[in-house]
Amino acid sequence: MIVLTAVGVLGAFTSGPFVGVAVYYLFAVLRPQNIWQWALPLVGWSEIVAWATIAATLWYVLNSPADSAGTSAERRFSGTHKAFLAFGAWMAVAYTAALDRDAAWPFFLDYLKIFLMFGIAAVVIRQARQIWLLYLLTTGALVYIAYELNFVYFAEGRVDIYRNGYGGLDNNGAGLMMAMGVPLAIYAWEGSTKKWRWLFLAGAPLLLHAMLMSYSRGAMVSLIIAAPLFILRSRRKRQFTLVFLAILSMVPALAGREIRARFFTVEQYETDSSANQRFDSWKAAIAIANDYPLTGVGLRNSALITYRYGADSQGRVIHSQYLATLADEGYVGLALYLAVIVGTWITMRRTRRMLKQQPDDPTARMAHSMLSGIECSLVVFWIGTSFLAIEMFELPYVLMLLAAQTSLLLRLRTADAAAATRPVVTRAAFPIAQPRAS
């Protein structure tokens, strides 16, 4: 950890801010203190790297010559970037209008970190290989987490992900994180031709088993619903289908009796107390939003008053990302959040169409697989968060950043190629008639 932190801090200044961005997002997904609690001191590893990266980015932007800093078009944010940053700006408004600012403050700081690093990364990332590297680092971090959880289970018989969750997430949030990693790992295998790609494929069953150990029905349902999309987006559908079916065939062997029993109780939702708690929290969210329609009650302030609006207990959180956003940030906040989701999906759809027109380009094939993995992972997240609120979870924001950057760089590359083939127009080609002498 000391070496990685040093690489992130020093590399951001000596090799470029991207080194800091890469190490920061590795830490953001891995959350190393949750893996090695017995060894690591309480140090904000990612925070150290983040501040160094911000400083290095500012120094780089201010000191880069105009001809190497890029044109204004190259620095321009896309519509997806702007929607995301607008949503972040609204978080500041929601914090200012919060019923209890002290309760909202820690969550506002988390949001500030997420959106600030999103903006820094959008400025820094300017090459396709950088996006691919971040994709592999993110996926590799998830696979490593799954390995650690499986190792503890098989070596010591502990189901830590169910008892403790992971990285500040409860078992449901941790299970959803593992489910999101399954398509990322499979498409990392598909998008590469290197021998190490098989490590990602081997990581898919580990992720699947870690998800099952979370006992999260929401994560399992989300993965099952999104599964057909995994095959639909693949460039090698037959091979992909065989691999995916082989992984799914491991489920009966991996899932114990308790896991199967809990999963099949999905059909008993009418008598399930946890499901009824969700329904009550949803009703409370809508009632709160109707009373505070513009800015909501403030970041994570809804849990302070849900009991007054019909929830089953004091401090009950709203079990839906969308309805929690509605209650905490109002109808404007929810509209901006949905704009980010829709904008990201449209961006990925258009970009994949452009990539299909370049079948012989290795970079285009890699980008297509990467975008497919990102889309499938985000669909798992978007489905799962219908029943779960984990807005401080950085993984989906990283994936949306990678999707937006891929689209932007591809558009710029296409524009540059078109400009290179366009004939240069000079003044000599269109001589201006001189006035006659009187």
N, C-alpha and C positions, 0 to 999 in steps of 0.2 A: 504493500500500500504506500509506503514511503517512497519507493522508487517510482511507482505510477504517478503519485502526486507531483514528484519532482519533474517527471517527464511532461506532465500537463502544464506545470507552471513555467519551467524553463523553455520547453519546446514551443510554447505559445509566443515567446519573444524571439527565439533563435531560428525556428523553422516555420513560423507562421501561426496565426491564431487558430487554425483548424486543429492543430494538435491539442490545444486546450479544449476545444469543442468536443473532440472525440473522447478524451478522457473524462470530461464532465458527464457526457451522456452515458458512458460506460458505468460510471458510479451511480448515476441517477436510476438506471435500470437494475443494476446489481445490488445496490444498497448493502455494501460489504459488511457494515457493522451488524447487520442482522444475520449474516452467515458466521462471522468469526467474533461473536460477542465475548468469548472467553479470552481473546487475544488483543483486540483493538481498543485503544482508549477512546473516550468520547471526544472525538475530533471531527469537525465538519469538513471531511475530505473534499466532497464535491463543492462546498462553499469556497474553499481555498482556491481550487482550480477555476471556479467561476469568476471570482474577482480578478485573478491573473489574466484570464481570457478576455474579460471586458477591457482591462487596461491595455492589453496587447492589441486588441482590435482598434481601440481609439488611437493608439500610437501608430498603428499601421495605416489607418485611414488618413490621419493628419499628415503623415510623412511620406506617403506614396506619391510619386510624380503623377501628373494628370494623365500622361500617356499610358502608364501601367496600372493605374487605378481602375480603368475601365470607363466606358462611356456611361452616360446617364441611363441609357436603355439597359445596360448590364446591371446597374444597381437598382433598377426599378423592381418594386414588389408586385407580385401578381394579385389578382382579385382575392385568391384564397389567403394570401399573406395579410392583405388589408382587412379582410373579414375577421381573421384571427386576432389581429392587433386591436381592432375595434371592440371585439369581445373583451379583450384584456383591459382596454380603457374603461369599459362599462363596469368592470370589477371595482375600479377605484371609485366610481360613482356609487355603487352598491355599498361599498365600505363606508363612504361618507354618510350615507343615509341610514346606516344600520341602527337598529334599536339599541344594541349593546356593542359599541365599538371595541371594547376590551375583549369580548368573546370573538369578534370577527378578526381582530388583529393578527393572530397567528396564521389564519387561513389567507388573509390578504398578503402576508409576506411570502407564503408559498406560491400564490398566484403571481406575485411580482417576479419571483425568481423564474417561474416557468415562462412567462411572457417576455421577460428581458432576455433570457438565453435564447428564446425562439428568434427574437429580432437579431441578436448577435450572430447566431448560426446562419440566418438568412443572408446576412451581409458577407459572411466568411466563406460559405460553401459555394464554390464556383466551378467544380469539376465533377464529372459523372463518377469517377473512381472514388471521390470523397463520399458521395452518397452511398455507393455500394459498400464502402468500408464501414460507414456508420450502421448500415443495415446488418452487416455481418457481426459487428460488435454487439449490437442490440440483441440479435438472435443468439449469439454465443453466450451472452450473459444469462439469458433465460434458460438455455440448455444447462449451463453450469449450476444455476439455482435448482433446477429439476434433479440434476445429478446429486447434489448435496442432500436434498430432501429424500431421495431414494436411498442414498447410502445410509442415512440415519435410520431409515425404516428397516432396511434389510440387516444392518449390522447391530442395531440396538433395539429394534422393535418399537420405535417411537414414531408417532404420526404427528410431527411438529406442525405441519401446515394446517391440520384440522384444529389442533389445540391452541396454537399461537398465531396462525395466519403467517404473514410474511411482510416485512418492510413497512409496518404500520397499517397494513391491510388485514382485515379479518379473514377467516377461512374462505368466505365467498369471493372477496376481492382477490385473494391469492390464487384461488382456483380459476378465476376468470383470466388472470395474468398467464397462468400455465396454458389455458385453452388458446389464448391468443398466440402463444409461441408455437403451437403445432403447425399452422400453415406457414409461418415465417421460416421454420426449420425445413419444411418440405420444399418450399420454393427456393431457399438458399441452396439446397441440393440440386434442384432443377436448373438454376441460373448459372451454375459454375461448371467448368470442365476439369477442375483440379481434383487431385486424389483426396484432398482433405474434405471435399464436399460430402463424403460418406459419413463423416462425423456428425454433420447436421441431420442427416437422415436417421442415424442411430439415436440422435437426441429426441426425435419425435415420440417414440414410445415412452421415454423417460418423462417428457412433458405430459403425455396423456395419463400416465400412472400417477404423477404428482397431482394432476387435476382431480383424478378419482379419489385420491387420499384426502382431498379437501372436503369431501362429502357435500360439495356444492351442486345442488340440482340445477341452479341457474346457469352455472358454467357448462354443465353437461348438455343442457337443452340448447344453449347458444351454439355450442360446437356442432351438435347434430343438425340444427336448422341451417347453419352456414355450410355444412359439408358439401352439398351438391355444387356450390359455387367454386369450391376448391378444384373440382374436376373440370368445370366449365371454363375456367380461366387458364388452364394449363395448355402449353403448346404441344405437349406430348401426352395426349389424353389417355391412350391405352396404357402406356407405361405408368403414368401417374395414377390411373385407376387401380392397377394391380398393387402398386406400393401402398396406396391409401387403404385398400381393402385388407392388405396384409397387416397394416397397423391396427385397423379396427378389429380384426380377428383376435387380437391380443386382449381386447377388453374383457371378455368373459373370464379369462385366466387371471387378469390383473385385478379385476373388481372382486372384492370379498363379499361375503354374505350381507354384511351391514351396509356396504355401499349399494348393492343391488336393491336391498329392501328400501333404503332411503330414496333411491332414484325412482322406483316404481310407485312411491307415494305421491308423485306429481299428479296422478289422476285423482287423488283424494283431496284436492285443493280446497274444497268447500268445508271440510272438517279439519284442515291443517291449520294449527294456531299461527304458524309463521306466515302463511298466506293471508289469513285474516288480518294480521297485524299490518301487512303491506297494504291491503285494501283500505284500512282505516287511515293509514298515513297518507295515502293518495287523496282521499277525501279531504283530509286536513290541509294538504298542500293547495288544493284548488280553492278552498275557503280562505286561506291566508292570502293567496294571490289576488283574489277578488277584493279583499280589504286593502291590500297594498299593491295595486296593479302596476305602477310605474317602475319603482326601484326595488320592490320586494321588501323584506324585513332586514336584509343585510346578510353578508356571508356567514353561513352556518348558524344564523340566528333562528331559523325556523324550528330547530330542535328545542329552543327555549319555550316555545308557545304551542307546540303541536297538541299537547294534552288539553289545552283550553279549546282546541278546535276538534276534539273528538278522538284523538289518538288513545291507545289503550294504556299508556303509562307516561309519566313525566320524563322528558328528555328523549322521547322517541324520535329517531331520525326518519326522514322520508326515504322509503326504499325505492327510489327511482331517480336516476340522474336528471332526467328531463323535468320531472315535477319538483325535485329539490331545487333545480335552477330556477324554475318558475316562482317558487315561494321565496327564495333568497334574493334573486335578482330581478324579479318582476317579469312582465310579458316582454319587455324590451330585451332583457337579458336572455330569455329563452329564445326569442327570435334571432338574436345574434349567434347564439350557440348552434341553433339549427342551420343558420346560414353557413357557419363553418363546416358543418357536417355535409350539407348539400354541395357546397362549393368544392370540398375535397373530393367527393364522389364524382362530380362532373369533371373535375380536373383530371382524375385518374382515367376516367372513361375516354376523354378526348385524347389524352396522351397515348393510351394503348392503341387507339386507332392510327395515330401518327406512326407509332413504332411498327405496326403491321406492314406499313409501306416500305420498310427497310429490312426485309427478311434475311439479307446476306450480311448485315452489319452485326458483328459480335457484341458491340456495346448496346445496340438496340435490343438484341435478344436478352441480354442480361437485364436491361432496364425493364423489359416486359415482364420477366419472371419476378423481379423485385416488386414492381407495382402490383402484380397479382397477389403476391404474398402480403403486401401491405393492405390491399383492399380486403382480402379474406380475413385478416387479423382484425381490422377495424370493424368489419361486419359482425364478427364474434363479439367485439366490445360493445357496439351499438345495440345489439340484441340483448346482451347480458345486462347492460346498464338500464334497461327498461325495468328491471327488478332490483337494482342495486345502485347506490350513489357513491361513487369514488372519484370525485372531481379532482382531487389532488394527486391522482395517479399519472405519472409523467410519461409512461410508455405510449399511450395513444397520441399525445402531443408530439412525441418524437416521430411517430409514423406519419402523422399529418404533415410535419415539416419536411420529411423526406419526399412525400408525394408532391408537395408544392414546389420543392426545389427541382425535382426531376422534370416536372412540366415546364418550369421557367427556363431551365438550361436547354431543354430540347427545343423550345420555341426560339430561343436566341441562336442556337446552332443552325436551325432551319433558316432563320432570317439572314444569318451570315453567309450561308451557302447560296441563298438567292441573290444576295448583294454581290457575291463574288462572280456570279455568272451574268450579272446585269451589265450591259455595255456602259462604259464611262462616257458621259456627255461633257464635252468641252465647249468653250465659247466659240472655237473655230468651226465647230459643226453647225452652229447657228449664227452666222455673221450678222451683226447689227448694221442696218443701212445707215450710212452717214448722211447728214443733211447736205443738200446742195448749197454750194456757195452762191450767194446772191450777187 
